[in-house]
Amino acid sequence: MRFVAVVLLVCSALATLASVTPVCAMDNEAPIPKAWLQKQITVAEAEAAYPGITDDRVKNFPDAAKPFGFRHAEWEALKTHMQPGDQLWTFMSPPKSWEDLAGRSGIALVRNGAPVEVIIGAMN
């Protein structure tokens, strides 16, 4: 039981430090199922899909006007992790997850056909 708690604590700490959803080395699981991938896109298309905010909050948070808004730093980090041959894909969890108020969608960094990092663009 203590081992499980330590593994969960380590994975949680890694996720907090990394700012994007990492693959935890302890569990070797992808951050999302491959079945959630929808469409391959470019960096420019991803930034156009998530242009940032344009309301009054920009006065206090100017970086939020950049692509991905308040998650701009996460987006920049994800881009630095890209390697030759990597792809960006849109993703969305199944309709049932949205009905159950647990839906997720966003952009996935895909390496060798498998999601390795994600940035959440919407959730409920």
CYANA upper distance limits for C-alpha pairs under 8 A (distance plus 0.5 A):
  1 MET  CA      5 ALA  CA      6.91
  2 ARG  CA      6 VAL  CA      6.66
  3 PHE  CA      7 VAL  CA      6.66
  4 VAL  CA      8 LEU  CA      6.63
  5 ALA  CA      9 LEU  CA      6.56
  6 VAL  CA     10 VAL  CA      6.59
  7 VAL  CA     11 CYS  CA      6.64
  7 VAL  CA     26 MET  CA      7.52
  8 LEU  CA     12 SER  CA      6.50
  9 LEU  CA     13 ALA  CA      6.60
 10 VAL  CA     14 LEU  CA      6.66
 11 CYS  CA     15 ALA  CA      6.68
 11 CYS  CA     24 CYS  CA      6.35
 11 CYS  CA     26 MET  CA      7.93
 12 SER  CA     16 THR  CA      6.76
 13 ALA  CA     17 LEU  CA      6.69
 14 LEU  CA     18 ALA  CA      6.47
 14 LEU  CA     22 PRO  CA      8.13
 14 LEU  CA     24 CYS  CA      8.06
 15 ALA  CA     19 SER  CA      6.90
 15 ALA  CA     20 VAL  CA      7.45
 15 ALA  CA     21 THR  CA      6.48
 15 ALA  CA     22 PRO  CA      6.57
 15 ALA  CA     24 CYS  CA      8.48
 18 ALA  CA     22 PRO  CA      7.44
 19 SER  CA     73 ALA  CA      8.39
 19 SER  CA     74 GLU  CA      6.01
 19 SER  CA     77 ALA  CA      8.22
 20 VAL  CA     74 GLU  CA      6.00
 20 VAL  CA     75 TRP  CA      8.32
 20 VAL  CA     77 ALA  CA      7.84
 20 VAL  CA     78 LEU  CA      7.25
 20 VAL  CA    117 GLU  CA      7.19
 20 VAL  CA    118 VAL  CA      6.87
 20 VAL  CA    119 ILE  CA      6.48
 21 THR  CA     31 PRO  CA      7.10
 21 THR  CA    117 GLU  CA      6.04
 21 THR  CA    118 VAL  CA      6.00
 21 THR  CA    119 ILE  CA      7.18
 22 PRO  CA     31 PRO  CA      7.15
 22 PRO  CA    116 VAL  CA      7.40
 22 PRO  CA    117 GLU  CA      5.85
 22 PRO  CA    118 VAL  CA      8.03
 23 VAL  CA     27 ASP  CA      8.37
 23 VAL  CA     28 ASN  CA      7.15
 23 VAL  CA     29 GLU  CA      6.85
 23 VAL  CA     30 ALA  CA      6.25
 23 VAL  CA     31 PRO  CA      6.25
 23 VAL  CA    116 VAL  CA      6.51
 23 VAL  CA    117 GLU  CA      7.15
 24 CYS  CA     28 ASN  CA      6.75
 24 CYS  CA     29 GLU  CA      7.63
 30 ALA  CA    114 ALA  CA      7.73
 30 ALA  CA    115 PRO  CA      6.38
 30 ALA  CA    116 VAL  CA      6.34
 30 ALA  CA    117 GLU  CA      8.33
 31 PRO  CA    115 PRO  CA      7.16
 31 PRO  CA    116 VAL  CA      6.87
 31 PRO  CA    117 GLU  CA      6.74
 31 PRO  CA    118 VAL  CA      7.33
 32 ILE  CA     36 TRP  CA      7.52
 32 ILE  CA    115 PRO  CA      7.11
 32 ILE  CA    118 VAL  CA      8.31
 33 PRO  CA     37 LEU  CA      8.29
 33 PRO  CA    115 PRO  CA      8.05
 34 LYS  CA    114 ALA  CA      6.73
 34 LYS  CA    115 PRO  CA      6.97
 36 TRP  CA     91 PHE  CA      5.74
 36 TRP  CA     92 MET  CA      5.84
 36 TRP  CA     93 SER  CA      6.02
 36 TRP  CA     94 PRO  CA      7.69
 37 LEU  CA     89 TRP  CA      6.76
 37 LEU  CA     90 THR  CA      6.51
 37 LEU  CA     91 PHE  CA      4.87
 37 LEU  CA     92 MET  CA      7.24
 37 LEU  CA    108 ALA  CA      8.25
 38 GLN  CA     89 TRP  CA      7.09
 38 GLN  CA     90 THR  CA      5.94
 38 GLN  CA     91 PHE  CA      5.71
 38 GLN  CA     92 MET  CA      7.61
 39 LYS  CA     89 TRP  CA      5.80
 39 LYS  CA     90 THR  CA      5.87
 39 LYS  CA     91 PHE  CA      7.90
 40 GLN  CA     87 GLN  CA      7.42
 40 GLN  CA     88 LEU  CA      6.23
 40 GLN  CA     89 TRP  CA      4.70
 40 GLN  CA     90 THR  CA      6.97
 41 ILE  CA     45 GLU  CA      6.48
 41 ILE  CA     46 ALA  CA      7.14
 41 ILE  CA     87 GLN  CA      8.12
 41 ILE  CA     88 LEU  CA      6.04
 41 ILE  CA     89 TRP  CA      6.03
 41 ILE  CA     90 THR  CA      7.54
 42 THR  CA     46 ALA  CA      6.74
 42 THR  CA     87 GLN  CA      8.36
 42 THR  CA     88 LEU  CA      6.86
 43 VAL  CA     47 GLU  CA      6.72
 43 VAL  CA     88 LEU  CA      7.80
 44 ALA  CA     48 ALA  CA      6.64
 45 GLU  CA     49 ALA  CA      6.63
 46 ALA  CA     50 TYR  CA      6.82
 46 ALA  CA    107 ILE  CA      7.87
 47 GLU  CA     51 PRO  CA      6.20
 47 GLU  CA     67 PRO  CA      5.66
 47 GLU  CA     68 PHE  CA      7.46
 48 ALA  CA     67 PRO  CA      7.94
 50 TYR  CA     67 PRO  CA      6.05
 50 TYR  CA     68 PHE  CA      5.43
 50 TYR  CA     69 GLY  CA      7.95
 50 TYR  CA    121 GLY  CA      7.97
 51 PRO  CA     65 ALA  CA      7.74
 51 PRO  CA     66 LYS  CA      6.87
 51 PRO  CA     67 PRO  CA      4.90
 51 PRO  CA     68 PHE  CA      6.42
 51 PRO  CA     69 GLY  CA      7.42
 52 GLY  CA     64 ALA  CA      6.23
 52 GLY  CA     65 ALA  CA      5.11
 52 GLY  CA     66 LYS  CA      5.59
 52 GLY  CA     67 PRO  CA      5.25
 52 GLY  CA     68 PHE  CA      5.45
 52 GLY  CA     69 GLY  CA      4.24
 52 GLY  CA     70 PHE  CA      7.95
 53 ILE  CA     57 ARG  CA      8.31
 53 ILE  CA     58 VAL  CA      7.53
 53 ILE  CA     64 ALA  CA      6.40
 53 ILE  CA     65 ALA  CA      5.39
 53 ILE  CA     66 LYS  CA      8.07
 53 ILE  CA     69 GLY  CA      6.10
 54 THR  CA     58 VAL  CA      6.99
 54 THR  CA     65 ALA  CA      6.57
 56 ASP  CA     60 ASN  CA      8.43
 57 ARG  CA     61 PHE  CA      6.47
 57 ARG  CA     62 PRO  CA      8.38
 58 VAL  CA     62 PRO  CA      5.18
 58 VAL  CA     63 ASP  CA      7.94
 58 VAL  CA     64 ALA  CA      6.72
 58 VAL  CA     65 ALA  CA      6.65
 61 PHE  CA     65 ALA  CA      8.27
 62 PRO  CA     66 LYS  CA      8.34
 63 ASP  CA     69 GLY  CA      7.46
 63 ASP  CA     70 PHE  CA      7.78
 63 ASP  CA     72 HIS  CA      7.68
 64 ALA  CA     68 PHE  CA      7.90
 64 ALA  CA     69 GLY  CA      4.42
 64 ALA  CA     70 PHE  CA      5.29
 64 ALA  CA     71 ARG  CA      8.12
 64 ALA  CA     72 HIS  CA      7.33
 65 ALA  CA     69 GLY  CA      6.07
 66 LYS  CA     72 HIS  CA      6.90
 67 PRO  CA     72 HIS  CA      6.38
 67 PRO  CA     75 TRP  CA      8.35
 68 PHE  CA     72 HIS  CA      5.36
 68 PHE  CA     75 TRP  CA      7.24
 68 PHE  CA    121 GLY  CA      7.90
 71 ARG  CA     75 TRP  CA      6.86
 72 HIS  CA     76 GLU  CA      6.73
 73 ALA  CA     77 ALA  CA      6.66
 74 GLU  CA     78 LEU  CA      6.66
 74 GLU  CA    119 ILE  CA      7.53
 75 TRP  CA     79 LYS  CA      6.79
 75 TRP  CA    119 ILE  CA      7.35
 76 GLU  CA     80 THR  CA      6.95
 77 ALA  CA     81 HIS  CA      7.07
 78 LEU  CA     82 MET  CA      7.35
 78 LEU  CA    109 LEU  CA      7.99
 78 LEU  CA    117 GLU  CA      7.78
 78 LEU  CA    118 VAL  CA      8.31
 78 LEU  CA    119 ILE  CA      8.28
 82 MET  CA     86 ASP  CA      6.52
 82 MET  CA    109 LEU  CA      7.89
 85 GLY  CA    111 ARG  CA      7.67
 85 GLY  CA    112 ASN  CA      8.28
 86 ASP  CA    109 LEU  CA      7.40
 86 ASP  CA    110 VAL  CA      6.21
 86 ASP  CA    111 ARG  CA      5.36
 86 ASP  CA    112 ASN  CA      7.69
 87 GLN  CA    109 LEU  CA      6.43
 87 GLN  CA    110 VAL  CA      5.60
 87 GLN  CA    111 ARG  CA      7.11
 88 LEU  CA    107 ILE  CA      7.12
 88 LEU  CA    108 ALA  CA      6.16
 88 LEU  CA    109 LEU  CA      5.38
 88 LEU  CA    110 VAL  CA      6.49
 89 TRP  CA    107 ILE  CA      6.16
 89 TRP  CA    108 ALA  CA      5.69
 89 TRP  CA    109 LEU  CA      7.11
 89 TRP  CA    110 VAL  CA      7.48
 90 THR  CA    105 SER  CA      7.93
 90 THR  CA    106 GLY  CA      6.22
 90 THR  CA    107 ILE  CA      5.12
 90 THR  CA    108 ALA  CA      6.66
 91 PHE  CA    105 SER  CA      5.83
 91 PHE  CA    106 GLY  CA      6.00
 91 PHE  CA    107 ILE  CA      6.48
 91 PHE  CA    108 ALA  CA      7.12
 92 MET  CA    103 GLY  CA      8.07
 92 MET  CA    104 ARG  CA      6.30
 92 MET  CA    105 SER  CA      4.67
 92 MET  CA    106 GLY  CA      7.25
 93 SER  CA     97 SER  CA      6.86
 93 SER  CA     98 TRP  CA      8.04
 93 SER  CA    103 GLY  CA      6.18
 93 SER  CA    104 ARG  CA      5.90
 93 SER  CA    105 SER  CA      6.81
 94 PRO  CA     98 TRP  CA      7.54
 94 PRO  CA    103 GLY  CA      7.82
 95 PRO  CA     99 GLU  CA      6.87
 95 PRO  CA    103 GLY  CA      8.06
 96 LYS  CA    100 ASP  CA      6.65
 96 LYS  CA    103 GLY  CA      8.46
 97 SER  CA    101 LEU  CA      6.72
 97 SER  CA    102 ALA  CA      5.40
 97 SER  CA    103 GLY  CA      5.16
 97 SER  CA    104 ARG  CA      8.40
 98 TRP  CA    102 ALA  CA      5.97
 98 TRP  CA    103 GLY  CA      4.62
 98 TRP  CA    104 ARG  CA      8.11
 98 TRP  CA    124 ASN  CA      7.24
 99 GLU  CA    103 GLY  CA      8.15
101 LEU  CA    124 ASN  CA      5.60
102 ALA  CA    123 MET  CA      7.48
102 ALA  CA    124 ASN  CA      6.18
103 GLY  CA    123 MET  CA      5.80
103 GLY  CA    124 ASN  CA      5.99
104 ARG  CA    120 ILE  CA      7.21
104 ARG  CA    121 GLY  CA      8.19
104 ARG  CA    122 ALA  CA      6.34
104 ARG  CA    123 MET  CA      4.98
104 ARG  CA    124 ASN  CA      7.54
105 SER  CA    120 ILE  CA      6.34
105 SER  CA    121 GLY  CA      6.23
105 SER  CA    122 ALA  CA      5.77
105 SER  CA    123 MET  CA      6.93
106 GLY  CA    118 VAL  CA      7.64
106 GLY  CA    119 ILE  CA      6.30
106 GLY  CA    120 ILE  CA      5.05
106 GLY  CA    121 GLY  CA      4.73
106 GLY  CA    122 ALA  CA      6.85
107 ILE  CA    118 VAL  CA      6.17
107 ILE  CA    119 ILE  CA      5.93
107 ILE  CA    120 ILE  CA      7.15
107 ILE  CA    121 GLY  CA      7.59
108 ALA  CA    115 PRO  CA      6.49
108 ALA  CA    116 VAL  CA      7.83
108 ALA  CA    117 GLU  CA      6.28
108 ALA  CA    118 VAL  CA      4.77
108 ALA  CA    119 ILE  CA      6.99
109 LEU  CA    115 PRO  CA      6.18
109 LEU  CA    116 VAL  CA      6.30
109 LEU  CA    117 GLU  CA      5.66
109 LEU  CA    118 VAL  CA      6.53
110 VAL  CA    114 ALA  CA      5.67
110 VAL  CA    115 PRO  CA      4.74
110 VAL  CA    116 VAL  CA      6.26
110 VAL  CA    117 GLU  CA      7.85
111 ARG  CA    115 PRO  CA      6.81
111 ARG  CA    116 VAL  CA      6.94
